[in-house]
Amino acid sequence: MDSEIVTEDLRIHTSPRFHHRLFFWFFLATLSMVLPEVMTLNDPIPWATPMGWELGYPIYGLHILALAGLMYHKPIGGMAALLAFGGLFGLYEGYMIKQLWNPTWGVEQAWDTIGGVQPMHTLMLVFWLHPLMAYIIPLFLTERLMVKPGRLTHRFKYILQSKSGTRFLLAGTAIYCGLSIGSKLSFESEMVIPLTSVAVLSGLGLFWRFVLRGGRFRLEELLPQGKTLVAVWVMLIFSYLYYGSTLRREALPTALLPHLLVWLIYLFLIGTIIAVTRRTRPLSDKLDEIKGWGNLRTVIIAAATFFIFLLVIRIHLPSTEPGSMITILSFVLGGFVNIIFLALTLLKSVFGSKPAAASE
């Protein structure tokens, strides 16, 4: 009798309610914050400090919800669009945190600046860490493990529909994060740091899949839409005004050129998004239904991913090599490749003679 009631309830409530969206937003914000912050150990256990709640969740949560919600308003223009949206995410390191002008870590020599902007910090934060770890990977992992396959799965079939692509996404993320975290830990007792993140993400994921049965919804149904999206953008703009005026105000450049260079990066990323989106055809009204993973299989796959993640960290202790070198090289080389890829994509989109033939 109870199973019949549950089945009927699932049949009636085919669209998410507000409490579904609210919990999902919290989960997505947590994932977006944990991957870059814990991976770099910038904020190892963000839930244990006021900074994680006062700064981490507002910044990461508002950015990924505002940008992803906006991205779904138009056809998703491939990896270039995701990287550009992620770059806009990473630019909060400018006017909010001021790291692009006056960094508090790895300070470079004055002769290494370009017009008052720190090139290495900009390269790593705007064109690699945040696009990948705070924006793209959270959306991909969520799409593959937490929700019903939707537009993102149809757009990136080679990653989210392919078995080999999925294995690469999950195992690659686990190994990459494991190498980065492992290179920064010195003692086995410090394993409490990644274990805490695993526990929090696992608890939220299990509650979402089994209690709220969130696997029946699509990502596009859960992200902010309409007036809600407008409200999120208003809060994001307010957060820029608030944090920009209260956090390290003395680090803001007084000259015009450092601001101008950051504005040019904004223009480059926004221009790429507009140019690519205009050449991307929308999905057909009739999409092939893609079968998602059941709850049990999702838990097994997620558990295997976390096991690989923890195993890499454990093997890596207490050595700092090769994880630190891999992380640094990936940050620098990945940022360079990203810039070149976005520039070529922008040029192709602007000067190409034919619109993109492939639909989203």
Secondary structure, 3 states (H helix, E strand, C coil): CHHHHHHHHHHHCCCCCHHHHHHHHHHHHHHHHHHHHHHCCCCCCHHHCHHHHHHHHHHHHHHHHHHHHHHCCCCCCHHHHHHHHHHHHHCHHHHCCCCCCCCCCCCCCHHHCECCECHHHHHHHHHHHHHHHHHHHHHHHHHHHCCECCHHHHHCHHHHCCHHHHHHHHHHHHHHHHHHHHCCCCCHHHHHHHHHHHHHHHHHHHHHHHHCCHHHCEHHHHCCCHHHHHHHHHHHHHHHHHHHHHCCHHHCCCCHHHHHHHHHHHHHHHHHHHHHHHCCECCCCCCCCCCCCCHHHHHHHHHHHHHHHHHHHHHHCCCCCCHHHHHHHHHHHHHHHHHHHHHHHHHHHHHCCCCCCCEC
